Amino acid sequence: MVIKTAEYLISSPDWEKCPKPNLPEYAFIGRSNVGKSSLINLIVNNEKLAKTSGTPGKTVLINHFLINQAWYLVDLPGYGFAKRSMSQRKQWERMIEDYLRKRQNLVNIFVLIDSRHSPQKIDIDFINQLGEWEVPFSLVFTKADKSTQAEVSKNVKAFLNKMRETWQFLPPHFVTSTVKKSGRDAILGYIEELNAQ
Ligand code: GDP
């Protein structure tokens, strides 16, 4: 898919204030600092569209971007940000659950996982929650340039194996590096495929 236009639309405090659900929507989420903003900017070919972490995790807003006048890309606030207060965490949980369960045009959520680490409980817990809510998702292993290829493969395999303990089917997965600009075409190709369905 060629990205012709990508524009920031709006940041919403909850799902009801999001733009009209009249276009297919793809959301990105992950642990704070996983590389979400960098990946979104790589995908849309604009280094400044999503804000890379200056104040990570502070804003709890749903950020909508309109791509090619044809689909929405959504930047969701990440999880696991230690400096959030308990009430901010509760607010995050409520907002994310509502958005994921009620947003009718949400086609897929990309869950970002740091490829440098072995499976982390916080990511597995979030994914299992998606399963309970029946939200379609895929996995994106980020920052692949930071370790050797063998190390990345080992961590991806370990993550999928961990999932096999509870999941019958495994979701699609992608490996990305914003430094090497890799993984972009595969993700855009997948979105194109889903848009055509
Ligand atoms: P966010 O908090 O999930 O939005 O993460 P950011 O996109 O702000 O990235 C967090 C940090 O990781 C920044 O210092 C980025 O430059 C760095 N980063 C993100 N993606 C990559 C990557 O693919 N490779 C490398 N080497 N660093 C990355």
Boltz pocket constraint, residues with backbone or C-beta under 6 A from the ligand:
constraints:
  - pocket:
      binder: B
      contacts: [[A, 30], [A, 31], [A, 32], [A, 33], [A, 34], [A, 35], [A, 36], [A, 37], [A, 38], [A, 39], [A, 51], [A, 52], [A, 53], [A, 56], [A, 78], [A, 142], [A, 143], [A, 144], [A, 145], [A, 146], [A, 176], [A, 177], [A, 178], [A, 179], [A, 180]]
      max_distance: 6.0
